[in-house]
Amino acid sequence: MSGSMKFKVRIERDEDGWHVATVPALPGCISQGKTEAEARKNIKDAIKLHLRCLAEEGVPIQPEPHVKVVTVTVTA
C-alpha cells in the first residue's frame, strides 16, 4: 500500500466527554481522545494499523464509497 488515501471520519463526544472517532468505510476502526485534536491524531494511527492488518490478511482495500453523514431531527 503506497500513496495517500482519504477517509471520512466521524467524531462524537461520549457521555464522559471523550471524543470518539470512527471511520464509516472501515467498520471496526475506532479511536478516541480527550480533545478533538487528539482523537484526529489517534484515528490516523488506527487507520494505518487497520489498513496494514487488512493487507496482511489479504483483504482487498476498497475505495471509500460516497458516504455522507448527516443529522436529522424528528419531532414525534
C-alpha positions, 0 to 999 in steps of 0.5 A, spaced: 500 500 500 503 506 497 500 513 496 495 517 500 488 515 501 482 519 504 477 517 509 471 520 512 471 520 519 466 521 524 467 524 531 462 524 537 463 526 544 461 520 549 457 521 555 464 522 559 466 527 554 471 523 550 471 524 543 470 518 539 472 517 532 470 512 527 471 511 520 464 509 516 468 505 510 472 501 515 467 498 520 471 496 526 476 502 526 475 506 532 479 511 536 478 516 541 481 522 545 480 527 550 480 533 545 478 533 538 485 534 536 487 528 539 482 523 537 484 526 529 491 524 531 489 517 534 484 515 528 490 516 523 494 511 527 488 506 527 487 507 520 494 505 518 494 499 523 487 497 520 489 498 513 496 494 514 492 488 518 487 488 512 493 487 507 496 482 511 490 478 511 489 479 504 483 483 504 482 487 498 482 495 500 476 498 497 475 505 495 471 509 500 464 509 497 460 516 497 458 516 504 455 522 507 453 523 514 448 527 516 443 529 522 436 529 522 431 531 527 424 528 528 419 531 532 414 525 534 
